[in-house]
Amino acid sequence: DAGITQSPRHKVTETGTPVTLRCHQTENHRYMYWYRQDPGHGLRLIHYSYGVKDTDKGEVSDGYSVSRSKTEDFLLTLESATSSQTSVYFCAISGGQGKNSPLHFGNGTRLTVT
Amino acid sequence: AQTVTQSQPEMSVQEAETVTLSCTYDTSENNYYLFWYKQPPSRQMILVIRQEAYKQQNATENRFSVNFQKAAKSFSLKISDSQLGDTAMYFCAFSPHGGSQGNLIFGKGTKLSVKP
């Protein structure tokens, strides 16, 4: 398995609180991504990064921000969590330094906003 | 907009038999990548197979093969000699050529159950 660690594995939080999810990789890959998975929607891209301090929005970026200060870490922040952000969040990395290499996923974080 | 459609929400197959999962997509791109991912109950997303649109030959990986019909924008997955461990959600995904392969557009998935 690609060296991707997501933390925490599970989290329950209250509406209106800030939440940060962490993705850590040991593969030194350039590209990192955050997806969310919801029943009936498959996976949808939230944000991605193509290098340190280089990030861009995906399909469902509203209400989320990201940061990448080091190659190995990609943080996803919900500034003020809402119930609609209850989901399973997956981090992914590209399987190499090139752009056209397949994705490898972390094990996901289940977030519940009450 | 680019879309991916999996028309079979659930399927079942007997162990050792063959099953085909359907996927269609819509794009105006000429070069792109298509994928099938497997998600077992453990929740991990596992790449099953990848197809590059400019390659006419269908991709195969052991018991998994695809039927890629570019003109019809169809990309079905065939699983031969089904095993109990193949029980999972299967997602079809699309990525435009030239962009990072991580910018994937996923279908909603097909839940496959392999019965003993």
Chai-1 contact restraints between the chains, C-beta under 6 A:
chainA,res_idxA,chainB,res_idxB,connection_type,confidence,min_distance_angstrom,max_distance_angstrom,comment,restraint_id
A,Y31,B,S100,contact,1.0,0.0,6.0,A-B,restraint_1
A,Y31,B,G102,contact,1.0,0.0,6.0,A-B,restraint_2
A,Y33,B,G102,contact,1.0,0.0,6.0,A-B,restraint_3
A,G40,B,K108,contact,1.0,0.0,6.0,A-B,restraint_4
A,G42,B,F91,contact,1.0,0.0,6.0,A-B,restraint_5
A,G42,B,F106,contact,1.0,0.0,6.0,A-B,restraint_6
A,G42,B,G107,contact,1.0,0.0,6.0,A-B,restraint_7
A,G42,B,K108,contact,1.0,0.0,6.0,A-B,restraint_8
A,G42,B,G109,contact,1.0,0.0,6.0,A-B,restraint_9
A,L43,B,F106,contact,1.0,0.0,6.0,A-B,restraint_10
A,Y48,B,G102,contact,1.0,0.0,6.0,A-B,restraint_11
A,S94,B,G102,contact,1.0,0.0,6.0,A-B,restraint_12
A,K99,B,S100,contact,1.0,0.0,6.0,A-B,restraint_13
A,N100,B,Q101,contact,1.0,0.0,6.0,A-B,restraint_14
A,P102,B,L47,contact,1.0,0.0,6.0,A-B,restraint_15
A,P102,B,R50,contact,1.0,0.0,6.0,A-B,restraint_16
A,P102,B,Q101,contact,1.0,0.0,6.0,A-B,restraint_17
A,L103,B,G102,contact,1.0,0.0,6.0,A-B,restraint_18
A,F105,B,M45,contact,1.0,0.0,6.0,A-B,restraint_19
A,N107,B,Q44,contact,1.0,0.0,6.0,A-B,restraint_20
A,G108,B,R43,contact,1.0,0.0,6.0,A-B,restraint_21
